[in-house]
Amino acid sequence: MKYTMHLKNLLGMIALFVLLCSCKSGEKETVKDAEATSEMVVSKDAKWSERMALSEISRFPDPTLLDFQTKSRWSYTNGLVLQAMEQVYDETGDRKIYDYIYDYANRMINDKGSIKTYKLSDYNLDMIKSGDAIFWLQQKNQEERFKIAMDSLHLQLEGQPTTSEGGYWHKKRYPNQMWLDGVFMAEPFHAKYALEYLEDDEAMKVLDKIVLQFDLIEKYNRDPETGLYYHGWDESREQRWANTETGLSENFWSRGMGWYGMAMVDILDYLPESHPGRDRIIGYLKQYAEAIIKYQDVSGAWWQVLNMPKREGNYLEATGTSMFTYTLAKAANKGYISNSYLDNAKKGFDGIIDEFITIEDNGVINLTKCCGVAGLGGDPYRDGTFDYYVNEIIRSNDPKGTGPFMFAAMELNR
């Protein structure tokens, strides 16, 4: 009898022990699952556009430090990424994205409408780009300080130094020079501002001046043989990078052309159907599209120096590829160019995913093989040679790539 009782007690204790172990094991699994879930920063089920927006917020929690900065600054790279995020927010309604855009404006524009780190007297076209984000915020929720800040940007463009024919200098410290970059940096904002805040006659003058910038790029920067565009043109022919006869820089740089393509498809959003320059810009865009697809690599991507794919040192580059993909997709979607160009855009986006995108365990995505920076002149001097373009820093997640990547993903619903 005693033996039977002891046996029952022993069996009961063993059963209890097994039960407790099982519960603890289950608890551990639950905790482990919870930890794994909490570590996910970006859902792998979201669209690529949203994944990049949330990845950028994760990388740069302070929007004033986009572009790997250590101090807050007003710059075109912030405006580029935030403008792309605007589109993502409009589709998803994710308040985290809106708050991120607002945070930039809130930090950089004080109560009196003064823009921190911005200096109007520099007459730097790059500084206009962040105005697009401010314009968007003002449409959502008006604040007088934002309008004052935009007034300052308009005032800059009204006084921007020009070439003899009225083409904006890229910056005051780059006299007599028109770069492809400038039309994207300045013109979409200026068109929106003019149509929203200026009287009809004054708005028309601004629109005429905007179209003139594209006309001059076509006149001087476009190569009639290839249909490609040189990065810069120096009216004075004084720069070492400038051809002494034409004033043009030496090479066809992918991102330089990318800026110009995005400028054309974006300005057409605002240029009225009745404006005589609208059809000209559509014509420029058709020529542009026809040219760039000839240089698209079999991978879908484009090369850093467009027309020299086999030259040693050249590489498939992410920022220009993202810009070309966006330009072709939007132009085709809007009916400015043949719908067949969507195939090139889709091929371009697939090329971006295959060649440049990496995904971290927490879901954050990275855009690799971005040319970090490139320009002409300055100190140290940038001579615009092939060797210069292919030897500038290459890095991941440059905002000049992540912004256009989001634009392209939105246009292609990816």
LOKE-105979 format. One line per 5 residues: number of its first residue (from 0); for each residue x, y, z of C-alpha. Coordinates in Angstrom, 1 decimal, decimal comma, always signed. Example, Ala and Ser with C-alpha at 12.3 -4.5 7.8 and 13.67 -1.06 7.14 Angstrom:
<pts>
0 = +12,3 -4,5 +7,8; +13,7 -1,1 +7,1 $
</pts>
This chain:
<pts>
0 = +0,0 +0,0 +0,0; +2,7 +2,4 +1,0; +4,6 +1,4 -2,1; +1,6 +2,2 -4,3; +1,2 +5,7 -2,6 $
5 = +4,8 +6,5 -3,0; +4,6 +5,5 -6,7; +1,5 +7,7 -7,2; +3,2 +10,7 -5,5; +6,4 +10,2 -7,6 $
10 = +4,4 +10,0 -10,8; +2,4 +13,1 -9,9; +5,7 +15,0 -9,2; +7,1 +14,0 -12,5; +3,9 +15,0 -14,4 $
15 = +4,0 +18,4 -12,6; +7,7 +18,9 -13,5; +7,0 +18,1 -17,2; +4,1 +20,5 -17,2; +6,1 +23,3 -15,6 $
20 = +9,0 +22,8 -18,1; +6,5 +22,8 -20,9; +5,0 +26,1 -19,7; +8,4 +27,7 -19,4; +9,4 +26,5 -22,8 $
25 = +6,2 +28,0 -24,2; +6,9 +31,2 -22,4; +10,4 +31,3 -23,9; +9,0 +30,7 -27,4; +6,5 +33,5 -26,9 $
30 = +9,1 +35,9 -25,7; +11,4 +35,0 -28,5; +8,6 +35,5 -31,0; +7,7 +38,9 -29,4; +11,3 +40,0 -29,6 $
35 = +11,6 +39,0 -33,2; +8,4 +41,0 -34,0; +9,6 +44,1 -32,0; +12,9 +44,0 -34,0; +11,2 +44,4 -37,3 $
40 = +11,5 +48,1 -38,3; +10,0 +47,8 -41,8; +7,4 +45,3 -42,9; +8,5 +43,1 -45,8; +4,9 +43,1 -46,9 $
45 = +4,8 +46,8 -47,6; +5,4 +48,3 -51,1; +8,9 +49,3 -51,9; +8,0 +53,0 -51,7; +6,8 +52,7 -48,2 $
50 = +9,7 +50,4 -47,2; +12,2 +53,0 -48,4; +10,4 +55,9 -46,6; +10,4 +54,0 -43,3; +14,0 +52,9 -43,8 $
55 = +15,1 +56,5 -44,3; +13,3 +57,5 -41,1; +15,0 +54,7 -39,3; +18,4 +55,7 -40,6; +18,0 +59,4 -40,0 $
60 = +15,5 +60,0 -37,2; +16,3 +63,7 -37,4; +15,3 +64,8 -40,9; +17,6 +67,8 -40,8; +20,6 +65,3 -40,8 $
65 = +19,6 +63,5 -44,0; +22,6 +63,1 -46,3; +24,9 +61,9 -43,4; +25,2 +65,3 -41,8; +26,3 +66,0 -38,3 $
70 = +24,7 +69,5 -38,1; +21,3 +70,6 -39,2; +21,1 +72,3 -42,6; +18,7 +73,5 -45,3; +19,6 +71,6 -48,4 $
75 = +18,2 +70,1 -51,6; +18,8 +66,5 -50,5; +16,4 +67,0 -47,6; +13,8 +68,4 -49,9; +14,2 +65,7 -52,4 $
80 = +13,6 +62,8 -49,9; +10,8 +64,6 -48,2; +9,0 +65,4 -51,5; +9,1 +61,7 -52,2; +7,8 +60,9 -48,8 $
85 = +4,9 +63,3 -49,4; +3,6 +60,9 -52,1; +4,1 +57,9 -49,9; +2,1 +59,6 -47,1; -0,7 +60,6 -49,5 $
90 = -1,1 +56,9 -50,4; -0,6 +55,3 -47,0; -1,8 +58,0 -44,5; +1,0 +56,9 -42,2; +1,2 +59,7 -39,7 $
95 = +4,8 +58,9 -38,9; +5,8 +60,0 -42,4; +3,8 +63,2 -42,2; +5,3 +64,0 -38,8; +8,8 +63,4 -40,2 $
100 = +8,2 +65,9 -43,0; +6,8 +68,5 -40,6; +9,7 +68,0 -38,2; +12,1 +69,2 -40,9; +10,1 +72,4 -41,5 $
105 = +9,5 +73,0 -37,8; +13,2 +72,7 -37,0; +14,5 +74,7 -39,9; +12,0 +77,6 -40,1; +11,7 +79,9 -37,0 $
110 = +8,6 +81,7 -35,9; +9,4 +84,7 -38,1; +9,8 +82,7 -41,2; +13,6 +82,8 -41,3; +15,3 +79,7 -42,7 $
115 = +18,2 +78,4 -40,6; +21,5 +78,1 -42,5; +20,0 +79,6 -45,7; +21,6 +82,6 -47,2; +19,6 +84,3 -50,0 $
120 = +22,7 +86,3 -51,2; +24,4 +83,0 -52,2; +21,9 +82,7 -55,0; +22,3 +78,9 -54,9; +19,6 +77,1 -57,0 $
125 = +20,1 +73,9 -54,9; +18,6 +75,8 -51,9; +15,2 +76,1 -53,6; +14,4 +72,4 -53,6; +13,3 +72,1 -50,0 $
130 = +10,6 +74,7 -50,8; +8,6 +71,9 -52,4; +8,2 +70,2 -49,0; +7,2 +73,5 -47,4; +4,6 +74,2 -50,1 $
135 = +3,1 +70,8 -49,6; +2,9 +71,3 -45,8; +1,3 +74,7 -46,3; -1,4 +73,1 -48,5; -2,1 +70,7 -45,7 $
140 = -2,1 +73,1 -42,8; -1,3 +76,8 -43,3; +1,3 +78,5 -41,1; +2,4 +82,1 -41,8; +6,0 +81,3 -41,2 $
145 = +6,0 +78,8 -44,0; +4,6 +81,3 -46,5; +7,3 +83,8 -45,4; +10,0 +81,2 -46,0; +8,6 +80,5 -49,5 $
150 = +8,5 +84,2 -50,2; +12,3 +84,3 -49,5; +12,9 +81,5 -52,0; +10,8 +83,3 -54,6; +12,8 +86,5 -54,0 $
155 = +16,0 +84,7 -54,6; +14,8 +83,5 -58,0; +13,6 +86,9 -58,9; +17,2 +88,2 -58,3; +19,1 +85,1 -59,5 $
160 = +22,1 +86,2 -61,7; +21,7 +85,0 -65,3; +23,6 +84,4 -68,5; +23,2 +87,0 -71,3; +20,1 +85,2 -72,5 $
165 = +18,4 +84,8 -69,1; +19,6 +81,4 -68,0; +20,1 +81,1 -64,2; +23,6 +80,7 -63,0; +23,7 +77,5 -60,9 $
170 = +25,2 +79,5 -58,0; +26,6 +83,0 -57,5; +30,0 +81,5 -57,0; +29,7 +79,5 -60,3; +29,2 +82,5 -62,6 $
175 = +28,0 +82,2 -66,2; +27,3 +78,4 -65,7; +24,1 +76,5 -66,3; +24,0 +72,9 -64,9; +21,4 +70,3 -65,7 $
180 = +20,7 +70,0 -61,9; +19,4 +73,6 -61,6; +16,1 +73,2 -63,5; +15,0 +70,4 -61,1; +16,1 +72,2 -58,0 $
185 = +14,2 +75,5 -58,8; +11,5 +75,3 -61,5; +8,8 +73,0 -60,0; +8,7 +75,0 -56,8; +8,7 +78,3 -58,6 $
190 = +5,8 +77,2 -60,9; +3,7 +76,1 -57,9; +4,5 +79,2 -56,0; +3,6 +81,5 -58,9; +0,3 +79,8 -59,7 $
195 = -0,7 +79,8 -56,0; +0,4 +83,3 -54,8; +1,0 +85,6 -57,8; -1,4 +87,6 -59,9; -2,0 +86,3 -63,4 $
200 = +0,4 +88,6 -65,3; +3,2 +88,1 -62,7; +2,6 +84,3 -62,7; +2,8 +84,2 -66,5; +6,2 +86,0 -66,4 $
205 = +7,5 +83,4 -64,0; +6,2 +80,6 -66,2; +7,8 +82,1 -69,3; +11,1 +82,4 -67,4; +10,8 +78,8 -66,3 $
210 = +10,3 +77,6 -69,9; +13,3 +79,7 -71,0; +15,6 +77,6 -68,7; +14,6 +74,4 -70,5; +15,0 +76,1 -73,9 $
215 = +18,5 +77,2 -73,1; +19,5 +73,7 -71,8; +18,3 +72,3 -75,1; +20,2 +75,0 -77,0; +23,5 +74,5 -75,3 $
220 = +23,7 +71,2 -73,3; +22,2 +68,7 -75,7; +24,5 +66,7 -78,0; +22,6 +66,4 -81,4; +24,6 +63,3 -82,3 $
225 = +23,7 +61,1 -79,3; +20,7 +63,0 -77,9; +22,5 +63,0 -74,5; +23,2 +66,1 -72,4; +26,4 +67,4 -71,0 $
230 = +26,4 +68,2 -67,3; +27,4 +71,8 -67,5; +27,8 +74,8 -69,8; +30,0 +77,8 -69,2; +29,0 +80,8 -71,3 $
235 = +32,3 +82,5 -70,5; +34,4 +79,5 -71,5; +36,7 +80,4 -68,6; +36,4 +77,2 -66,5; +39,1 +74,5 -67,0 $
240 = +36,3 +71,9 -67,4; +34,7 +73,9 -70,2; +35,5 +73,2 -73,9; +37,1 +76,4 -75,2; +34,8 +76,4 -78,3 $
245 = +31,5 +75,2 -76,9; +31,8 +75,9 -73,2; +30,5 +72,4 -72,5; +31,8 +70,0 -69,9; +33,3 +66,8 -71,2 $
250 = +31,0 +63,9 -70,3; +27,5 +62,5 -70,1; +27,0 +61,9 -66,4; +23,9 +59,8 -65,6; +22,7 +61,7 -62,6 $
255 = +23,1 +65,0 -64,3; +20,8 +63,8 -67,0; +18,6 +62,3 -64,4; +18,0 +65,7 -62,8; +16,9 +67,1 -66,1 $
260 = +14,5 +64,3 -66,9; +12,8 +64,6 -63,6; +12,6 +68,3 -64,1; +10,7 +67,9 -67,3; +8,1 +65,4 -66,1 $
265 = +7,6 +67,4 -62,9; +7,2 +70,9 -64,5; +4,5 +69,6 -66,8; +2,4 +69,0 -63,7; +2,1 +72,7 -63,3 $
270 = +2,6 +74,3 -66,8; -0,9 +75,1 -68,1; -2,2 +73,4 -71,3; -2,5 +76,8 -72,9; +1,2 +77,8 -72,3 $
275 = +3,1 +77,9 -75,6; +6,1 +76,3 -74,0; +4,3 +73,2 -72,8; +4,4 +71,4 -76,2; +8,1 +72,3 -76,6 $
280 = +9,0 +70,6 -73,3; +7,0 +67,5 -74,2; +9,0 +67,5 -77,4; +12,2 +67,7 -75,5; +11,1 +64,9 -73,3 $
285 = +10,3 +62,6 -76,2; +13,8 +63,2 -77,6; +15,3 +62,6 -74,1; +13,4 +59,3 -73,7; +14,5 +58,0 -77,1 $
290 = +18,1 +58,8 -76,3; +18,4 +57,3 -72,8; +16,9 +53,9 -73,6; +19,7 +53,3 -76,1; +22,1 +53,3 -73,2 $
295 = +20,1 +51,1 -70,8; +22,2 +48,1 -69,8; +20,8 +44,5 -70,2; +20,5 +44,5 -66,4; +18,0 +47,3 -66,6 $
300 = +20,3 +49,8 -64,9; +22,4 +52,7 -66,4; +26,1 +53,4 -66,2; +27,7 +56,2 -64,3; +29,2 +57,7 -67,5 $
305 = +26,4 +56,8 -69,9; +28,1 +56,2 -73,2; +31,2 +54,3 -72,0; +29,9 +51,0 -70,5; +33,0 +49,0 -71,3 $
310 = +35,5 +51,5 -70,1; +37,5 +50,3 -67,1; +36,3 +51,9 -63,9; +32,8 +52,7 -65,1; +30,0 +51,1 -63,0 $
315 = +26,2 +50,6 -62,9; +25,0 +53,4 -60,7; +21,8 +53,6 -58,6; +20,9 +57,3 -58,4; +20,9 +57,9 -62,2 $
320 = +19,1 +54,6 -62,7; +16,4 +55,6 -60,2; +15,9 +59,0 -61,9; +15,7 +57,5 -65,4; +13,2 +54,9 -64,2 $
325 = +11,0 +57,6 -62,7; +11,2 +59,8 -65,7; +10,2 +57,1 -68,1; +7,4 +55,8 -65,9; +5,8 +59,1 -65,2 $
330 = +6,2 +60,4 -68,8; +4,5 +57,2 -70,1; +1,8 +57,2 -67,4; +1,0 +60,8 -68,3; +0,9 +60,2 -72,0 $
335 = +3,8 +62,5 -72,9; +5,7 +59,6 -74,5; +4,7 +56,2 -75,9; +3,3 +53,7 -73,5; +6,0 +51,2 -74,7 $
340 = +8,5 +53,1 -72,6; +6,8 +51,6 -69,5; +8,7 +48,4 -70,4; +12,0 +50,2 -70,0; +10,8 +51,7 -66,8 $
345 = +9,8 +48,3 -65,4; +13,1 +46,8 -66,6; +14,8 +49,7 -64,8; +13,0 +49,1 -61,6; +13,8 +45,4 -61,7 $
350 = +17,4 +46,3 -62,3; +17,4 +48,5 -59,2; +16,0 +45,7 -57,0; +18,4 +43,1 -58,5; +21,6 +45,2 -58,7 $
355 = +21,3 +47,7 -55,8; +18,8 +46,8 -53,1; +19,8 +44,8 -50,0; +17,5 +44,0 -47,1; +18,5 +43,8 -43,4 $
360 = +17,1 +41,4 -40,9; +14,9 +44,1 -39,4; +13,3 +44,8 -42,8; +15,3 +48,1 -43,4; +16,2 +48,3 -47,1 $
365 = +19,4 +49,8 -48,5; +20,2 +51,3 -51,9; +23,8 +50,5 -52,8; +26,2 +51,8 -55,4; +25,2 +55,5 -55,3 $
370 = +27,6 +58,1 -56,5; +27,9 +60,2 -53,4; +28,6 +63,6 -55,0; +29,7 +65,1 -58,3; +30,0 +68,6 -59,6 $
375 = +32,1 +70,9 -61,7; +34,8 +73,4 -60,6; +35,0 +74,4 -56,9; +37,7 +73,7 -54,4; +39,2 +71,1 -54,7 $
380 = +38,7 +71,5 -58,4; +36,4 +69,0 -60,3; +37,4 +68,8 -63,9; +34,5 +66,7 -65,3; +36,7 +64,0 -66,8 $
385 = +35,8 +60,4 -67,0; +38,2 +59,6 -64,2; +36,7 +62,2 -62,0; +33,2 +60,9 -62,3; +34,1 +57,2 -61,7 $
390 = +36,3 +58,0 -58,7; +34,0 +60,1 -56,6; +32,8 +58,3 -53,5; +30,4 +55,4 -53,9; +28,1 +54,8 -50,9 $
395 = +24,8 +53,3 -49,9; +21,5 +55,2 -49,2; +22,5 +58,5 -50,7; +19,4 +60,7 -50,6; +19,9 +61,5 -54,3 $
400 = +19,1 +57,9 -54,9; +16,6 +57,1 -52,2; +14,3 +60,0 -53,1; +14,1 +59,1 -56,8; +13,7 +55,4 -55,9 $
405 = +10,5 +56,3 -54,0; +9,3 +58,4 -56,9; +9,9 +55,5 -59,3; +8,3 +53,0 -57,0; +5,2 +55,2 -56,7 $
410 = +4,8 +55,7 -60,4; +5,1 +51,9 -61,0; +2,9 +51,0 -58,0; +5,7 +48,9 -56,5 $
</pts>
